[in-house]
Amino acid sequence: MGITPTALEKTDKHTLVNLQEEFNKTKIQEVLDDLNQELIGLKPVKNRIREIAALLLVDRLRQKVGLSSSNPGLHMSFTGPPGTGKTTVATKMADILYKLNYIKKGHLVTVTRDDLVGQYIGHTAPKTKEVLKKAMGGVLFIDEAYYLYKPDNERDYGSEAIEILLQVMENQREDLVIIFAGYKEKMDKFYASNPGLASRVANHVDFPEYRPEELLKIAEMMLQEQQYQLTKEAELVFLDYIKKRMLQPHFANARSVRNAIDRARMRHANRIFNLSSKIVTKSNLTTIQAEDILKSRLFNT
Ligand SMILES: Nc1ncnc2c1ncn2[C@@H]1O[C@H](COP(=O)(O)OP(=O)(O)OP(=O)(O)O)[C@@H](O)[C@H]1O
């Protein structure tokens, strides 16, 4: 079709070389490796982020060699229960977008409804615009985004904030990426009530709830970072603790695990402090024992 096989081959070869070079240049692999190392589990999320990164990279490359670019939508939706790594992954996503030159600064600004919506007439627009100003050049992460929309209250100022966000999403695509986050079911309802907004959110990532064994691994990783470890017995007790905690109200996955660890460290310190011998070994200082966890009120009920 006008192109000789040799010419086509040459172009193909040329493009292939560019892809590899471009990929190396962006240092995206480092971000993906960090993501892999820092977060336990989350396989589907990690795969999805890799897919999005690949799409964005290929699109950049197509632009470079003069091919049509589909102009990929950059706004995203991260759904899942609290403490499942949405904010952590959003930080990495911001870095990827920055490295691919889609945004100029690459920082993450995390907000909730209260940061965007005022309580009185005339307060919402300046509040939302102030947040947008801070987030320009980076990623705006709106946690529990569905609280922006209150269908029962016609005069709620949340819709004013949504209007402003919509304008920015459409007109300043070069400067700002928005990630809407929250529970899946509530987000689905939010999108259904705001089709204009939904149509501008191109990438959806769903964060699954962690299994107890994954939460134990997360705990062990967090402890290791702080140079602590669990005894074998403490491991089993902690797993038991997690299973009990999951059934309690306000359970927030890895965040609840982090809080539990903080409390276990407190009890550990107390135990060490009360030891009859005031000479302690390094192992005393680093080892969390079963009793440090068993003293949690969860085991007294
Ligand atoms: N898979 C994981 N491996 C290791 N640490 C994790 C993992 N998931 C979450 N964490 C840690 O748990 C804490 C909470 O995670 P993060 O804030 O990213 O969750 P979130 O889904 O954004 O929660 P929320 O929506 O409630 O703000 C962070 O300290 C994070 O490092």
The ligand as a Gaussian input file, in Angstrom:
#p B3LYP/6-31G(d) Opt

LIG

0 1
 N       -0.679000      -3.859000      50.446000
 C       -0.073000      -3.128000      51.388000
 N        1.148000      -3.461000      51.822000
 C        1.768000      -2.736000      52.767000
 N        1.235000      -1.642000      53.341000
 C        0.017000      -1.255000      52.951000
 C       -0.698000      -1.968000      51.948000
 N       -1.895000      -1.362000      51.748000
 C       -1.921000      -0.310000      52.570000
 N       -0.777000      -0.230000      53.293000
 C       -0.462000       0.777000      54.306000
 O       -1.649000       1.052000      55.036000
 C       -1.828000       2.426000      55.267000
 C       -3.140000       2.903000      54.654000
 O       -3.040000       2.847000      53.232000
 P       -3.669000       3.964000      52.287000
 O       -3.753000       5.272000      53.021000
 O       -2.939000       3.945000      51.003000
 O       -5.124000       3.364000      52.103000
 P       -6.427000       4.046000      51.483000
 O       -7.122000       2.978000      50.724000
 O       -6.066000       5.287000      50.770000
 O       -7.276000       4.390000      52.749000
 P       -8.376000       5.557000      52.898000
 O       -9.219000       5.536000      51.684000
 O       -9.111000       5.166000      54.116000
 O       -7.586000       6.804000      53.075000
 C       -0.602000       3.100000      54.691000
 O        0.303000       3.279000      55.757000
 C       -0.050000       2.104000      53.690000
 O        1.332000       2.199000      53.570000

